[in-house]
Amino acid sequence: GYFYHMMRQCRYSSKDLQGIELITSYVFNQAENIRFNSTVGKFVGYTEHGVKNAEAWNKGPELAGELGVLERFCKHNADLHYST
């Protein structure tokens, strides 16, 4: 069988909302194919298939979707992170 996994991380480096970083990793069969890093501001491919998808996703609505996750999820929950 095949193994597919997507993981999102919000990294909080300071209480300033500008210091929040979103990292989304797409893994297929234990190899990371694509990563979105909000600091870089785009998808980066690590395999042949990942590079092709990253190029397409950077030109499509997927890029705006990931930036929306940063705003809706990471920044929205920053107060919860800092209060614990």
C-alpha positions in Angstrom: 0.0 0.0 0.0 0.8 3.7 -0.1 1.2 6.1 2.7 0.2 9.8 2.3 0.5 12.3 5.1 0.0 16.0 5.4 1.2 17.9 8.5 0.7 21.6 9.5 2.8 23.3 12.1 2.5 26.8 13.5 5.8 28.0 14.9 5.6 30.9 17.3 8.9 32.7 17.8 7.7 35.9 19.4 4.5 37.4 20.7 4.4 39.6 17.6 2.0 38.2 15.1 4.5 38.8 12.3 6.8 36.2 14.0 4.5 33.3 13.3 5.5 30.8 10.8 3.3 28.2 9.1 5.0 25.0 7.7 2.9 22.5 5.8 4.6 19.2 4.7 3.2 16.7 2.2 4.7 13.3 2.6 4.3 10.3 0.3 5.8 6.9 1.3 7.9 8.5 4.0 9.5 11.0 1.6 8.6 14.7 1.9 7.5 15.8 -1.6 6.4 19.4 -1.0 6.7 21.9 1.7 5.0 25.3 2.2 6.8 27.7 4.4 5.1 31.0 5.1 8.5 32.7 5.6 9.6 31.7 2.1 6.1 32.4 0.8 5.7 29.6 -1.6 5.7 25.8 -2.1 9.0 24.1 -2.6 9.3 20.6 -4.2 11.9 18.1 -3.0 11.2 15.3 -5.5 10.6 15.3 -9.3 6.8 14.9 -8.7 7.0 17.5 -5.9 8.7 20.1 -8.0 6.1 19.9 -10.7 3.2 20.1 -8.2 4.9 23.0 -6.3 5.2 25.0 -9.6 1.6 24.5 -10.3 0.4 25.2 -6.8 2.4 28.4 -6.6 0.5 29.7 -9.7 -3.0 28.5 -8.5 -5.4 29.0 -5.6 -3.5 26.6 -3.3 -1.0 29.4 -2.5 -3.7 31.8 -1.3 -5.2 28.9 0.6 -2.1 28.3 2.6 -1.7 32.0 3.4 -5.3 31.9 4.6 -4.5 29.0 7.0 -1.7 31.2 8.5 -4.3 34.0 9.1 -7.3 31.8 10.2 -5.5 29.2 12.2 -2.0 30.2 13.4 -2.6 33.9 14.1 -6.1 33.2 15.4 -4.8 30.7 18.0 -1.7 32.7 19.0 -3.3 33.8 22.2 -3.9 30.2 23.2 -0.3 29.3 22.5 1.1 32.2 24.6 -1.3 31.7 27.5 -0.1 28.1 28.2 
